[in-house]
Structures are given as C-alpha cells and as structure tokens.
Amino acid sequence: MDPGKIIAKPDYLGQAVAKREKIREIIMNFISQEILSYCEEKSTLPSELCQKLEVFTRENIPMSQMLIGKLEASFLIFLIRNYGIAHILEIGTFTGYSALAMAEALPANGTITSIDINPDTVAIAQQYWHMSSHAEKIKCLIGDASHLLQQLRQQEQKYDLIFIDADKASYPVYLELGLEMLSHSGIIIIDNSLWGGKVIKEKTHPHELDASTQGILAASNFAKNHPELFTCLLPVRDGLLMIGRNK
C-alpha cells in the first residue's frame, strides 16, 4: 500500500503553517546549515528507506519538524552499534523514522518498543517498517504513554536505551518511570532539551515559561540533581540530554 493513501497531504497545511514549521526547524538547529551539512557528509547516515520516510513526512505530514534530524539519527546509530545496546524503549514514535534508524543499527536479537498516542502517524510508520528487513525488531504500542509505561514496568523488562521524544509537559513522568526500567549500564536520552532556546529563560524570565518548557526543565533538573545519575546536555539539533547511572 502506498503510504500516501493513509494520510493525504492536508489541505489545511497552508503557507502560514508551512512558514511556521520552517521557522521552528531553523530555531531547532543551533549551528549553520553549512556546518550541519558538513557534519552530515562526514557521518554514517540512516538507510535510503529512512531517507524516503523523511521526505514523505516533510512533504505530507503537519508538524514534520518533530522528526529527528539525520545527524541526530547518526548519533543514535553510533551509540547502539558501539555500546552493546540491544533493547530500546522509545517514547514518541511519530512517523517511525527514529525507530527505523535505530532498528537498522541493532543486533539481530535486538528489540524496540515504541509508544505513541496517534494511530494515524503510527500507520505510516508501520507501512515503512514493513518495507525493511528489520521490521520484526519493532513493536509499537498505541495509547497514553504514562499508562503504557506503567504496564511495561510490571513486566520487569529492562532497556539499554530509553529515548524520550513525546509530550514535553510529561517528561518528568516519563523520566521517572523510565529509570525504573533502565538496565544497569543503560542510557536515557531526552530529545528537545534546549527547546529552541526557551529553557535559558529559566532564571531570567520564569513567568514566561509554558507547560512544555517547564516539563523539559523539570526533567533536566531532576536528572542533574539526582545523586545516582550523571548527565551531559549536547547541543545536537534541539538538544540531547544524556543520562546515565553513577557506577
């Protein structure tokens, strides 16, 4: 089935919306396009199928800037291939680009459990996943992430990598539940931790922070101040907060 038949190009995505998305995309990148392109040229990038999914999403799906970028995908691939990551929990599927890129890097026995609340975008993800030889590694759960995470916690499954990229206001909840399912040497990555630069208003203009920014800050501060965790915030795309356990 042609993925384009699942969600047609929306009529309401007019010039104003497209312009706003483009502005958001620019804000999310804190380096010049020239430098970004150079970095991508020197990096191992996701497959041709991932690139096709990226193009389809950008041309047809509203809020396409929710995709992780090529360089961010390359960074995740690097971690998975070099640090023995076999089991991944992803909170926020969108159209499945990040899940597919990570699945391609996993060993043959690797798994990804991806969670999203939107069945329409998940349908697109599944169409592209099924074109890949890595499709069997991916399982998607549709529903409220907080409830689904609580169910997964009861299964006592441990994950080597937890990638959080969903509702920003709920980041603190996702982080705390995720920590309970993180393997001893596991890594949590929180995407959009710079949130277009809005987080730097934490001290200067705290009254201007919206719920999403507050959620990102609450998760970041919780991790930074937790005595059993160590953190590193990387300015890759819109900010990747790396979280690991003190050993």
Secondary structure as a PSIPRED ss2 file (coil, helix, strand):
# PSIPRED VFORMAT (PSIPRED V4.0)

   1 M C   1.000  0.000  0.000
   2 D C   1.000  0.000  0.000
   3 P H   0.000  1.000  0.000
   4 G H   0.000  1.000  0.000
   5 K H   0.000  1.000  0.000
   6 I C   1.000  0.000  0.000
   7 I C   1.000  0.000  0.000
   8 A C   1.000  0.000  0.000
   9 K C   1.000  0.000  0.000
  10 P C   1.000  0.000  0.000
  11 D C   1.000  0.000  0.000
  12 Y C   1.000  0.000  0.000
  13 L C   1.000  0.000  0.000
  14 G C   1.000  0.000  0.000
  15 Q H   0.000  1.000  0.000
  16 A H   0.000  1.000  0.000
  17 V H   0.000  1.000  0.000
  18 A H   0.000  1.000  0.000
  19 K H   0.000  1.000  0.000
  20 R H   0.000  1.000  0.000
  21 E H   0.000  1.000  0.000
  22 K H   0.000  1.000  0.000
  23 I H   0.000  1.000  0.000
  24 R H   0.000  1.000  0.000
  25 E H   0.000  1.000  0.000
  26 I H   0.000  1.000  0.000
  27 I H   0.000  1.000  0.000
  28 M H   0.000  1.000  0.000
  29 N C   1.000  0.000  0.000
  30 F C   1.000  0.000  0.000
  31 I C   1.000  0.000  0.000
  32 S C   1.000  0.000  0.000
  33 Q H   0.000  1.000  0.000
  34 E H   0.000  1.000  0.000
  35 I H   0.000  1.000  0.000
  36 L H   0.000  1.000  0.000
  37 S H   0.000  1.000  0.000
  38 Y H   0.000  1.000  0.000
  39 C H   0.000  1.000  0.000
  40 E H   0.000  1.000  0.000
  41 E H   0.000  1.000  0.000
  42 K C   1.000  0.000  0.000
  43 S C   1.000  0.000  0.000
  44 T C   1.000  0.000  0.000
  45 L C   1.000  0.000  0.000
  46 P C   1.000  0.000  0.000
  47 S C   1.000  0.000  0.000
  48 E H   0.000  1.000  0.000
  49 L H   0.000  1.000  0.000
  50 C H   0.000  1.000  0.000
  51 Q H   0.000  1.000  0.000
  52 K H   0.000  1.000  0.000
  53 L H   0.000  1.000  0.000
  54 E H   0.000  1.000  0.000
  55 V H   0.000  1.000  0.000
  56 F H   0.000  1.000  0.000
  57 T H   0.000  1.000  0.000
  58 R H   0.000  1.000  0.000
  59 E H   0.000  1.000  0.000
  60 N H   0.000  1.000  0.000
  61 I C   1.000  0.000  0.000
  62 P C   1.000  0.000  0.000
  63 M C   1.000  0.000  0.000
  64 S H   0.000  1.000  0.000
  65 Q H   0.000  1.000  0.000
  66 M H   0.000  1.000  0.000
  67 L C   1.000  0.000  0.000
  68 I C   1.000  0.000  0.000
  69 G C   1.000  0.000  0.000
  70 K H   0.000  1.000  0.000
  71 L H   0.000  1.000  0.000
  72 E H   0.000  1.000  0.000
  73 A H   0.000  1.000  0.000
  74 S H   0.000  1.000  0.000
  75 F H   0.000  1.000  0.000
  76 L H   0.000  1.000  0.000
  77 I H   0.000  1.000  0.000
  78 F H   0.000  1.000  0.000
  79 L H   0.000  1.000  0.000
  80 I H   0.000  1.000  0.000
  81 R H   0.000  1.000  0.000
  82 N H   0.000  1.000  0.000
  83 Y C   1.000  0.000  0.000
  84 G C   1.000  0.000  0.000
  85 I C   1.000  0.000  0.000
  86 A C   1.000  0.000  0.000
  87 H E   0.000  0.000  1.000
  88 I E   0.000  0.000  1.000
  89 L E   0.000  0.000  1.000
  90 E E   0.000  0.000  1.000
  91 I E   0.000  0.000  1.000
  92 G C   1.000  0.000  0.000
  93 T C   1.000  0.000  0.000
  94 F C   1.000  0.000  0.000
  95 T C   1.000  0.000  0.000
  96 G C   1.000  0.000  0.000
  97 Y H   0.000  1.000  0.000
  98 S H   0.000  1.000  0.000
  99 A H   0.000  1.000  0.000
 100 L H   0.000  1.000  0.000
 101 A H   0.000  1.000  0.000
 102 M H   0.000  1.000  0.000
 103 A H   0.000  1.000  0.000
 104 E H   0.000  1.000  0.000
 105 A H   0.000  1.000  0.000
 106 L C   1.000  0.000  0.000
 107 P C   1.000  0.000  0.000
 108 A C   1.000  0.000  0.000
 109 N C   1.000  0.000  0.000
 110 G C   1.000  0.000  0.000
 111 T E   0.000  0.000  1.000
 112 I E   0.000  0.000  1.000
 113 T E   0.000  0.000  1.000
 114 S E   0.000  0.000  1.000
 115 I E   0.000  0.000  1.000
 116 D E   0.000  0.000  1.000
 117 I C   1.000  0.000  0.000
 118 N C   1.000  0.000  0.000
 119 P H   0.000  1.000  0.000
 120 D H   0.000  1.000  0.000
 121 T H   0.000  1.000  0.000
 122 V H   0.000  1.000  0.000
 123 A H   0.000  1.000  0.000
 124 I H   0.000  1.000  0.000
 125 A H   0.000  1.000  0.000
 126 Q H   0.000  1.000  0.000
 127 Q H   0.000  1.000  0.000
 128 Y H   0.000  1.000  0.000
 129 W H   0.000  1.000  0.000
 130 H C   1.000  0.000  0.000
 131 M C   1.000  0.000  0.000
 132 S C   1.000  0.000  0.000
 133 S C   1.000  0.000  0.000
 134 H C   1.000  0.000  0.000
 135 A H   0.000  1.000  0.000
 136 E H   0.000  1.000  0.000
 137 K H   0.000  1.000  0.000
 138 I E   0.000  0.000  1.000
 139 K E   0.000  0.000  1.000
 140 C E   0.000  0.000  1.000
 141 L E   0.000  0.000  1.000
 142 I E   0.000  0.000  1.000
 143 G C   1.000  0.000  0.000
 144 D C   1.000  0.000  0.000
 145 A H   0.000  1.000  0.000
 146 S H   0.000  1.000  0.000
 147 H H   0.000  1.000  0.000
 148 L H   0.000  1.000  0.000
 149 L H   0.000  1.000  0.000
 150 Q H   0.000  1.000  0.000
 151 Q H   0.000  1.000  0.000
 152 L H   0.000  1.000  0.000
 153 R H   0.000  1.000  0.000
 154 Q H   0.000  1.000  0.000
 155 Q C   1.000  0.000  0.000
 156 E C   1.000  0.000  0.000
 157 Q C   1.000  0.000  0.000
 158 K C   1.000  0.000  0.000
 159 Y E   0.000  0.000  1.000
 160 D E   0.000  0.000  1.000
 161 L E   0.000  0.000  1.000
 162 I E   0.000  0.000  1.000
 163 F E   0.000  0.000  1.000
 164 I E   0.000  0.000  1.000
 165 D C   1.000  0.000  0.000
 166 A C   1.000  0.000  0.000
 167 D C   1.000  0.000  0.000
 168 K H   0.000  1.000  0.000
 169 A H   0.000  1.000  0.000
 170 S H   0.000  1.000  0.000
 171 Y H   0.000  1.000  0.000
 172 P H   0.000  1.000  0.000
 173 V H   0.000  1.000  0.000
 174 Y H   0.000  1.000  0.000
 175 L H   0.000  1.000  0.000
 176 E H   0.000  1.000  0.000
 177 L H   0.000  1.000  0.000
 178 G H   0.000  1.000  0.000
 179 L H   0.000  1.000  0.000
 180 E H   0.000  1.000  0.000
 181 M C   1.000  0.000  0.000
 182 L E   0.000  0.000  1.000
 183 S E   0.000  0.000  1.000
 184 H E   0.000  0.000  1.000
 185 S E   0.000  0.000  1.000
 186 G E   0.000  0.000  1.000
 187 I E   0.000  0.000  1.000
 188 I E   0.000  0.000  1.000
 189 I E   0.000  0.000  1.000
 190 I E   0.000  0.000  1.000
 191 D E   0.000  0.000  1.000
 192 N C   1.000  0.000  0.000
 193 S C   1.000  0.000  0.000
 194 L C   1.000  0.000  0.000
 195 W H   0.000  1.000  0.000
 196 G H   0.000  1.000  0.000
 197 G H   0.000  1.000  0.000
 198 K H   0.000  1.000  0.000
 199 V H   0.000  1.000  0.000
 200 I H   0.000  1.000  0.000
 201 K H   0.000  1.000  0.000
 202 E H   0.000  1.000  0.000
 203 K H   0.000  1.000  0.000
 204 T H   0.000  1.000  0.000
 205 H C   1.000  0.000  0.000
 206 P H   0.000  1.000  0.000
 207 H H   0.000  1.000  0.000
 208 E H   0.000  1.000  0.000
 209 L C   1.000  0.000  0.000
 210 D C   1.000  0.000  0.000
 211 A H   0.000  1.000  0.000
 212 S H   0.000  1.000  0.000
 213 T H   0.000  1.000  0.000
 214 Q H   0.000  1.000  0.000
 215 G H   0.000  1.000  0.000
 216 I H   0.000  1.000  0.000
 217 L H   0.000  1.000  0.000
 218 A H   0.000  1.000  0.000
 219 A H   0.000  1.000  0.000
 220 S H   0.000  1.000  0.000
 221 N H   0.000  1.000  0.000
 222 F H   0.000  1.000  0.000
 223 A H   0.000  1.000  0.000
 224 K H   0.000  1.000  0.000
 225 N H   0.000  1.000  0.000
 226 H C   1.000  0.000  0.000
 227 P C   1.000  0.000  0.000
 228 E C   1.000  0.000  0.000
 229 L E   0.000  0.000  1.000
 230 F E   0.000  0.000  1.000
 231 T E   0.000  0.000  1.000
 232 C E   0.000  0.000  1.000
 233 L E   0.000  0.000  1.000
 234 L E   0.000  0.000  1.000
 235 P C   1.000  0.000  0.000
 236 V C   1.000  0.000  0.000
 237 R C   1.000  0.000  0.000
 238 D C   1.000  0.000  0.000
 239 G C   1.000  0.000  0.000
 240 L E   0.000  0.000  1.000
 241 L E   0.000  0.000  1.000
 242 M E   0.000  0.000  1.000
 243 I E   0.000  0.000  1.000
 244 G E   0.000  0.000  1.000
 245 R E   0.000  0.000  1.000
 246 N C   1.000  0.000  0.000
 247 K C   1.000  0.000  0.000
